[in-house]
Amino acid sequence: MRKTNFLLAALIVLCPASSWAEKKAIAPPEFAQPGVPSLPFSPGILIDGTLYISGQIGRDLKTGAVPEDFEAEIKKCLENSAIILKAAGMSYDDVVAVQVYLTDISLFPRMNAVYSSVFKDPRPSRTTVGVTKLAAAGARIEITMTARKSR
């Protein structure tokens, strides 16, 4: 019994309540569209200094349209992610991991050219995967990110 009490006391001292941060939804106003039901997920979740950004596509947040031009679609996808980063007090410099999903893997060099213009050294870790289809009709790319604010 004493050993259990000691371990419990040590845990409380070593892991203060502030380290058990609550998760906070990051939902910039640009993502709310009048007359469109809210999606069943948050654009971002911030917990204990780490931001998890939901998959972003290259859809214009005002019109809902996906650009015909692939480079414009990538830029819009990255801009949408930047809005979430900014709402959490972060920037591309804070991104530590990126996952890219392409419906046509032959578009990889074109995606990489735009991506490289946004992320500077040291670039985040990245995974790129070719997929058959994305949930959003007409989208050719979806990007998720994880960011961590430097202390």
N, CA, C and O of each residue as an XYZ file, in Angstrom:
604
protein
N       0.819     -1.185      0.000
C       0.000      0.000      0.000
C       0.869      1.257      0.000
O       0.582      2.206     -0.730
N       1.937      1.270      0.820
C       2.835      2.420      0.866
C       3.507      2.650     -0.473
O       3.666      3.788     -0.916
N       3.903      1.551     -1.116
C       4.563      1.654     -2.417
C       3.628      2.296     -3.444
O       4.066      3.123     -4.244
N       2.348      1.925     -3.430
C       1.354      2.488     -4.341
C       1.175      3.974     -4.082
O       1.122      4.767     -5.022
N       1.080      4.358     -2.805
C       0.927      5.772     -2.463
C       2.146      6.574     -2.904
O       2.012      7.684     -3.419
N       3.328      6.013     -2.700
C       4.554      6.683     -3.110
C       4.573      6.878     -4.621
O       4.907      7.960     -5.103
N       4.216      5.841     -5.369
C       4.206      5.939     -6.832
C       3.181      6.967     -7.305
O       3.451      7.729     -8.233
N       2.023      6.993     -6.681
C       0.991      7.959     -7.040
C       1.470      9.384     -6.759
O       1.280     10.278     -7.584
N       2.088      9.595     -5.600
C       2.613     10.917     -5.252
C       3.715     11.335     -6.221
O       3.769     12.491     -6.641
N       4.591     10.401     -6.573
C       5.662     10.715     -7.527
C       5.090     11.076     -8.885
O       5.581     11.994     -9.542
N       4.066     10.371     -9.306
C       3.431     10.660    -10.593
C       2.820     12.051    -10.603
O       2.950     12.776    -11.590
N       2.160     12.430     -9.527
C       1.551     13.757     -9.428
C       2.616     14.843     -9.465
O       2.427     15.870    -10.118
N       3.719     14.636     -8.781
C       4.796     15.631     -8.746
C       5.500     15.717    -10.093
O       5.782     16.816    -10.570
N       5.786     14.586    -10.709
C       6.532     14.568    -11.962
C       5.690     14.962    -13.170
O       6.236     15.425    -14.172
N       4.383     14.790    -13.097
C       3.485     15.087    -14.221
C       2.418     16.069    -13.765
O       1.281     15.668    -13.516
N       2.758     17.339    -13.651
C       1.773     18.320    -13.198
C       0.596     18.403    -14.169
O       0.709     18.026    -15.336
N      -0.519     18.898    -13.673
C      -1.754     18.973    -14.473
C      -1.554     19.755    -15.756
O      -2.210     19.465    -16.756
N      -0.662     20.741    -15.754
C      -0.455     21.545    -16.950
C       0.090     20.725    -18.113
O      -0.071     21.115    -19.269
N       0.738     19.586    -17.823
C       1.250     18.769    -18.913
C       0.146     17.937    -19.557
O       0.338     17.384    -20.640
N      -0.999     17.845    -18.902
C      -2.142     17.133    -19.457
C      -3.068     18.149    -20.116
O      -4.223     18.301    -19.720
N      -2.562     18.824    -21.099
C      -3.295     19.903    -21.751
C      -4.532     19.384    -22.454
O      -4.558     18.269    -22.975
N      -5.539     20.208    -22.455
C      -6.758     19.872    -23.177
C      -6.553     20.142    -24.650
O      -5.781     21.018    -25.040
N      -7.257     19.376    -25.457
C      -7.165     19.636    -26.881
C      -8.105     20.775    -27.244
O      -9.199     20.916    -26.696
N      -7.633     21.584    -28.192
C      -8.380     22.765    -28.612
C      -8.590     22.684    -30.119
O      -7.639     22.491    -30.876
N      -9.828     22.831    -30.546
C     -10.125     22.844    -31.977
C      -9.660     24.168    -32.579
O      -9.908     25.236    -32.019
N      -8.994     24.089    -33.709
C      -8.586     25.278    -34.464
C      -9.484     25.322    -35.699
O      -9.321     24.533    -36.631
N     -10.420     26.245    -35.690
C     -11.400     26.353    -36.774
C     -11.477     27.807    -37.226
O     -12.359     28.547    -36.789
N     -10.553     28.224    -38.104
C     -10.552     29.612    -38.570
C     -11.885     29.975    -39.226
O     -12.522     29.123    -39.845
N     -12.307     31.230    -39.095
C     -13.589     31.648    -39.668
C     -13.663     31.455    -41.187
O     -14.753     31.302    -41.739
N     -12.518     31.460    -41.856
C     -12.511     31.259    -43.315
C     -13.069     29.894    -43.707
O     -13.503     29.705    -44.843
N     -13.059     28.943    -42.775
C     -13.516     27.593    -43.073
C     -15.021     27.417    -42.894
O     -15.573     26.400    -43.314
N     -15.693     28.389    -42.280
C     -17.148     28.323    -42.112
C     -17.807     28.884    -43.371
O     -17.531     30.011    -43.782
N     -18.671     28.086    -43.968
C     -19.378     28.530    -45.163
C     -20.867     28.615    -44.855
O     -21.475     27.623    -44.454
N     -21.465     29.808    -45.041
C     -22.896     29.961    -44.764
C     -23.716     28.992    -45.627
O     -23.470     28.841    -46.824
N     -24.682     28.349    -44.994
C     -25.560     27.438    -45.716
C     -24.982     26.054    -45.952
O     -25.671     25.171    -46.464
N     -23.708     25.856    -45.580
C     -23.075     24.541    -45.755
C     -22.921     23.918    -44.369
O     -22.342     24.528    -43.471
N     -23.446     22.692    -44.196
C     -23.312     22.074    -42.871
C     -21.848     21.883    -42.503
O     -21.006     21.639    -43.368
N     -21.554     21.995    -41.210
C     -20.170     21.829    -40.776
C     -19.732     20.383    -40.999
O     -20.537     19.453    -40.951
N     -18.454     20.227    -41.240
C     -17.898     18.902    -41.487
C     -17.747     18.160    -40.163
O     -17.683     18.786    -39.105
N     -17.692     16.835    -40.214
C     -17.590     16.060    -38.971
C     -16.162     15.953    -38.431
O     -15.801     14.946    -37.822
N     -15.358     16.983    -38.651
C     -14.002     17.020    -38.117
C     -13.573     18.465    -37.986
O     -14.206     19.358    -38.549
N     -12.512     18.701    -37.254
C     -11.963     20.043    -37.077
C     -10.845     20.261    -38.085
O     -10.106     19.322    -38.384
N     -10.696     21.479    -38.623
C      -9.569     21.752    -39.509
C      -8.227     21.484    -38.830
O      -7.279     21.030    -39.470
N      -8.156     21.765    -37.542
C      -6.934     21.498    -36.789
C      -7.247     21.208    -35.333
O      -8.268     21.647    -34.804
N      -6.366     20.473    -34.702
C      -6.456     20.207    -33.262
C      -5.095     20.555    -32.663
O      -4.058     20.062    -33.108
N      -5.122     21.411    -31.649
C      -3.904     21.818    -30.949
C      -3.930     21.186    -29.563
O      -4.881     21.361    -28.802
N      -2.878     20.455    -29.254
C      -2.772     19.850    -27.935
C      -1.310     19.867    -27.497
O      -0.431     19.368    -28.200
N      -1.073     20.434    -26.351
C       0.258     20.472    -25.752
C       1.330     20.995    -26.711
O       2.430     20.448    -26.784
N       0.995     22.060    -27.444
C       1.965     22.693    -28.337
C       2.112     22.046    -29.701
O       2.888     22.520    -30.531
N       1.372     20.962    -29.946
C       1.436     20.286    -31.241
C       0.119     20.483    -31.969
O      -0.954     20.285    -31.399
N       0.209     20.872    -33.228
C      -0.965     21.104    -34.075
C      -1.079     19.991    -35.105
O      -0.126     19.700    -35.828
N      -2.239     19.379    -35.162
C      -2.534     18.338    -36.144
C      -3.544     18.925    -37.129
O      -4.672     19.243    -36.753
N      -3.138     19.066    -38.384
C      -4.002     19.664    -39.398
C      -4.655     18.562    -40.215
O      -3.983     17.684    -40.757
N      -5.982     18.623    -40.293
C      -6.733     17.672    -41.099
C      -6.354     17.813    -42.565
O      -5.829     18.845    -42.982
N      -6.621     16.775    -43.339
C      -6.317     16.800    -44.763
C      -6.938     18.005    -45.452
O      -8.145     18.231    -45.371
N      -6.105     18.766    -46.124
C      -6.565     19.944    -46.853
C      -6.450     19.677    -48.347
O      -5.459     19.130    -48.829
N      -7.488     20.076    -49.058
C      -7.449     19.979    -50.515
C      -7.326     21.389    -51.070
O      -7.361     22.365    -50.320
N      -7.183     21.492    -52.378
C      -6.989     22.789    -53.014
C      -8.271     23.517    -53.337
O      -8.328     24.253    -54.322
N      -9.286     23.334    -52.546
C     -10.582     23.979    -52.777
C     -10.550     25.422    -52.307
O     -10.040     25.719    -51.226
N     -11.095     26.321    -53.121
C     -11.247     27.717    -52.732
C     -12.269     27.769    -51.596
O     -13.371     27.239    -51.737
N     -11.926     28.388    -50.497
C     -12.792     28.385    -49.323
C     -14.049     29.230    -49.507
O     -15.027     29.037    -48.784
N     -14.042     30.155    -50.453
C     -15.227     30.991    -50.691
C     -16.163     30.355    -51.713
O     -17.380     30.342    -51.522
N     -15.601     29.832    -52.788
C     -16.441     29.307    -53.874
C     -16.640     27.791    -53.794
O     -17.609     27.263    -54.341
N     -15.746     27.106    -53.128
C     -15.808     25.648    -53.059
C     -15.229     24.966    -54.290
O     -15.236     23.738    -54.381
N     -14.730     25.747    -55.230
C     -14.206     25.192    -56.484
C     -12.758     24.739    -56.335
O     -11.964     25.347    -55.618
N     -12.441     23.651    -57.037
C     -11.061     23.165    -57.120
C     -10.507     23.686    -58.444
O     -11.118     23.463    -59.490
N      -9.363     24.377    -58.425
C      -8.808     24.930    -59.667
C      -8.512     23.841    -60.706
O      -8.147     22.716    -60.364
N      -8.678     24.204    -61.972
C      -8.344     23.292    -63.073
C      -6.828     23.072    -63.140
O      -6.364     21.957    -63.380
N      -6.070     24.143    -62.927
C      -4.614     24.092    -62.999
C      -4.065     23.388    -61.751
O      -4.376     23.775    -60.625
N      -3.252     22.361    -61.964
C      -2.752     21.568    -60.834
C      -1.875     22.391    -59.896
O      -1.985     22.254    -58.678
N      -1.011     23.240    -60.438
C      -0.150     24.068    -59.581
C      -0.989     25.015    -58.723
O      -0.663     25.246    -57.558
N      -2.055     25.561    -59.282
C      -2.958     26.434    -58.520
C      -3.667     25.639    -57.420
O      -3.912     26.157    -56.330
N      -3.990     24.390    -57.713
C      -4.631     23.518    -56.717
C      -3.677     23.264    -55.537
O      -4.087     23.304    -54.377
N      -2.405     23.004    -55.850
C      -1.418     22.775    -54.788
C      -1.264     24.035    -53.937
O      -1.267     23.966    -52.708
N      -1.129     25.187    -54.599
C      -0.957     26.443    -53.868
C      -2.143     26.711    -52.952
O      -1.963     27.134    -51.810
N      -3.352     26.466    -53.446
C      -4.549     26.690    -52.637
C      -4.572     25.718    -51.452
O      -4.959     26.095    -50.346
N      -4.167     24.497    -51.680
C      -4.083     23.491    -50.617
C      -3.128     23.962    -49.519
O      -3.449     23.882    -48.333
N      -1.974     24.444    -49.913
C      -0.988     24.938    -48.954
C      -1.461     26.218    -48.269
O      -1.212     26.408    -47.079
N      -2.140     27.096    -49.007
C      -2.693     28.319    -48.414
C      -3.737     27.982    -47.352
O      -3.771     28.607    -46.292
N      -4.591     26.991    -47.636
C      -5.600     26.585    -46.653
C      -4.930     26.076    -45.381
O      -5.388     26.361    -44.274
N      -3.854     25.328    -45.541
C      -3.103     24.847    -44.378
C      -2.477     26.015    -43.619
O      -2.447     26.013    -42.388
N      -1.978     27.007    -44.347
C      -1.347     28.180    -43.724
C      -2.352     28.964    -42.880
O      -1.984     29.535    -41.853
N      -3.607     28.995    -43.302
C      -4.644     29.684    -42.526
C      -4.804     29.013    -41.167
O      -4.943     29.689    -40.147
N      -4.784     27.687    -41.155
C      -4.917     26.932    -39.903
C      -3.680     27.141    -39.030
O      -3.791     27.352    -37.822
N      -2.507     27.081    -39.649
C      -1.262     27.330    -38.907
C      -1.305     28.701    -38.236
O      -0.993     28.829    -37.052
N      -1.692     29.721    -38.994
C      -1.731     31.081    -38.465
C      -2.722     31.202    -37.309
O      -2.444     31.879    -36.319
N      -3.874     30.546    -37.435
C      -4.880     30.593    -36.371
C      -4.362     29.964    -35.076
O      -4.832     30.295    -33.988
N      -3.395     29.061    -35.199
C      -2.786     28.423    -34.031
C      -1.515     29.144    -33.592
O      -0.823     28.681    -32.685
N      -1.200     30.278    -34.229
C       0.005     31.029    -33.866
C       1.277     30.416    -34.414
O       2.349     30.579    -33.832
N       1.164     29.705    -35.540
C       2.314     29.031    -36.130
C       2.468     29.424    -37.595
O       1.657     30.161    -38.158
N       3.543     28.902    -38.192
C       3.813     29.139    -39.604
C       4.404     27.869    -40.212
O       4.570     26.863    -39.523
N       4.719     27.923    -41.502
C       5.348     26.773    -42.166
C       6.648     26.364    -41.457
O       7.023     25.192    -41.486
N       7.332     27.318    -40.827
C       8.582     27.007    -40.115
C       8.371     26.039    -38.959
O       9.314     25.377    -38.525
N       7.140     25.950    -38.455
C       6.840     25.077    -37.328
C       6.400     23.670    -37.758
O       6.236     22.789    -36.913
N       6.210     23.459    -39.048
C       5.744     22.161    -39.536
C       6.875     21.140    -39.444
O       7.988     21.380    -39.911
N       6.563     19.993    -38.831
C       7.574     18.951    -38.649
C       7.309     17.711    -39.506
O       8.230     16.940    -39.775
N       6.061     17.513    -39.936
C       5.739     16.337    -40.747
C       4.606     16.673    -41.709
O       3.665     17.387    -41.363
N       4.718     16.141    -42.923
C       3.718     16.367    -43.967
C       3.401     15.035    -44.636
O       4.292     14.225    -44.892
N       2.113     14.824    -44.916
C       1.684     13.663    -45.689
C       0.949     14.185    -46.909
O       0.018     14.982    -46.792
N       1.373     13.729    -48.081
C       0.793     14.172    -49.342
C       0.139     12.973    -50.022
O       0.742     11.906    -50.135
N      -1.093     13.160    -50.471
C      -1.829     12.119    -51.187
C      -2.145     12.644    -52.580
O      -2.791     13.681    -52.731
N      -1.686     11.919    -53.597
C      -1.891     12.306    -54.997
C      -2.718     11.252    -55.716
O      -2.462     10.056    -55.579
N      -3.715     11.697    -56.487
C      -4.512     10.736    -57.256
C      -3.787     10.279    -58.515
O      -4.183      9.298    -59.145
N      -2.728     10.989    -58.878
C      -1.915     10.618    -60.035
C      -0.454     10.836    -59.652
O       0.026     11.969    -59.626
N       0.238      9.758    -59.358
C       1.612      9.865    -58.864
C       2.547     10.475    -59.908
O       3.632     10.940    -59.559
N       2.149     10.481    -61.170
C       2.984     11.126    -62.192
C       3.024     12.648    -61.990
O       3.857     13.328    -62.589
N       2.137     13.178    -61.159
C       2.127     14.614    -60.847
C       3.143     14.965    -59.754
O       3.290     16.134    -59.396
N       3.841     13.959    -59.228
C       4.788     14.173    -58.136
C       5.811     15.282    -58.426
O       5.996     16.152    -57.575
N       6.481     15.292    -59.583
C       7.476     16.364    -59.816
C       6.857     17.760    -59.789
O       7.477     18.698    -59.288
N       5.657     17.909    -60.313
C       4.987     19.216    -60.309
C       4.601     19.611    -58.883
O       4.735     20.774    -58.501
N       4.125     18.648    -58.102
C       3.797     18.916    -56.704
C       5.062     19.309    -55.951
O       5.061     20.262    -55.172
N       6.129     18.576    -56.189
C       7.382     18.812    -55.473
C       7.942     20.204    -55.771
O       8.519     20.839    -54.888
N       7.778     20.677    -56.994
C       8.280     22.008    -57.354
C       7.563     23.097    -56.555
O       8.209     24.017    -56.053
N       6.246     23.005    -56.433
C       5.495     24.002    -55.671
C       5.795     23.845    -54.184
O       6.043     24.832    -53.491
N       5.773     22.619    -53.696
C       6.039     22.318    -52.289
C       7.397     22.885    -51.873
O       7.512     23.503    -50.814
N       8.421     22.678    -52.697
C       9.782     23.135    -52.377
C       9.889     24.650    -52.319
O      10.781     25.185    -51.661
N       8.993     25.341    -52.998
C       9.023     26.804    -52.953
C       8.430     27.335    -51.647
O       8.658     28.490    -51.288
N       7.680     26.506    -50.943
C       7.040     26.914    -49.694
C       7.862     26.509    -48.478
O       8.064     27.310    -47.565
N       8.330     25.277    -48.467
C       9.086     24.769    -47.322
C      10.579     24.926    -47.557
O      11.136     24.402    -48.522
N      11.205     25.651    -46.663
C      12.648     25.904    -46.746
C      13.400     24.965    -45.815
O      12.799     24.328    -44.950
N      14.706     24.881    -45.992
C      15.542     24.024    -45.149
C      15.563     24.527    -43.711
O      15.591     25.740    -43.498
N      15.551     23.667    -42.746
C      15.363     22.232    -42.878
C      13.883     21.926    -43.118
O      13.017     22.361    -42.359
N      13.614     21.190    -44.159
C      12.242     20.862    -44.519
C      11.681     19.807    -43.562
O      12.430     19.038    -42.958
N      10.331     19.785    -43.433
C       9.723     18.766    -42.576
C       9.894     17.371    -43.171
O      10.169     17.226    -44.362
N       9.730     16.355    -42.339
C       9.692     14.998    -42.875
C       8.441     14.904    -43.753
O       7.479     15.644    -43.550
N       8.459     13.999    -44.719
C       7.314     13.939    -45.637
C       7.106     12.526    -46.145
O       8.056     11.772    -46.357
N       5.852     12.190    -46.333
C       5.445     10.961    -46.993
C       4.548     11.356    -48.149
O       3.649     12.180    -47.983
N       4.782     10.779    -49.318
C       3.911     11.027    -50.471
C       3.390      9.684    -50.944
O       4.150      8.738    -51.153
N       2.074      9.620    -51.109
C       1.418      8.368    -51.469
C       0.502      8.595    -52.662
O      -0.223      9.589    -52.722
N       0.541      7.669    -53.607
C      -0.409      7.684    -54.713
C      -1.663      6.942    -54.294
O      -1.585      5.823    -53.788
N      -2.818      7.558    -54.501
C      -4.096      6.951    -54.128
C      -5.015      6.913    -55.343
O      -4.829      7.662    -56.302
N      -5.996      6.042    -55.291
C      -6.936      5.929    -56.400
C      -7.879      7.109    -56.467
O      -8.165      7.632    -57.543
N      -8.362      7.525    -55.300
C      -9.378      8.572    -55.264
C      -9.333      9.260    -53.902
O      -8.951      8.658    -52.899
N      -9.731     10.537    -53.886
C      -9.869     11.276    -52.631
C     -11.355     11.465    -52.341
O     -12.184     11.362    -53.245
N     -11.690     11.740    -51.091
C     -13.096     11.899    -50.708
C     -13.755     13.096    -51.393
O     -14.955     13.068    -51.662
N     -12.987     14.140    -51.674
C     -13.533     15.336    -52.320
C     -13.485     15.168    -53.835
O     -12.417     14.988    -54.421
N     -14.640     15.227    -54.446
C     -14.731     15.061    -55.896
C     -13.888     16.108    -56.619
O     -13.951     17.295    -56.299
N     -13.111     15.668    -57.581
C     -12.304     16.570    -58.394
C     -10.948     16.923    -57.818
O     -10.108     17.476    -58.526
N     -10.714     16.617    -56.551
C      -9.422     16.931    -55.924
C      -8.372     15.930    -56.385
O      -8.628     14.729    -56.467
N      -7.190     16.446    -56.682
C      -6.071     15.592    -57.094
C      -4.997     15.484    -56.028
O      -4.085     14.663    -56.129
N      -5.113     16.330    -54.993
C      -4.104     16.341    -53.932
C      -4.784     16.634    -52.602
O      -5.735     17.413    -52.531
N      -4.279     15.994    -51.549
C      -4.693     16.284    -50.183
C      -3.436     16.233    -49.326
O      -2.593     15.349    -49.479
N      -3.329     17.202    -48.419
C      -2.128     17.305    -47.580
C      -2.536     17.424    -46.120
O      -3.410     18.216    -45.770
N      -1.891     16.624    -45.268
C      -2.037     16.773    -43.823
C      -0.681     17.223    -43.266
O       0.369     16.944    -43.845
N      -0.732     17.914    -42.148
C       0.497     18.407    -41.532
C       0.437     18.250    -40.025
O      -0.634     18.229    -39.417
N       1.621     18.141    -39.443
C       1.789     18.207    -37.990
C       2.814     19.299    -37.729
O       3.883     19.317    -38.339
N       2.482     20.210    -36.818
C       3.389     21.312    -36.494
C       3.600     21.367    -34.986
O       2.725     21.009    -34.197
N       4.775     21.820    -34.620
C       5.131     21.945    -33.192
C       5.785     23.294    -32.990
O       6.783     23.618    -33.634
N       5.218     24.075    -32.093
C       5.780     25.390    -31.805
C       7.089     25.235    -31.051
O       7.151     24.565    -30.021
N       8.139     25.864    -31.578
C       9.431     25.841    -30.905
C       9.357     26.657    -29.621
O       8.675     27.680    -29.557
N      10.055     26.198    -28.621
C      10.029     26.931    -27.333
C      11.134     27.911    -27.273
O      11.277     28.618    -26.276
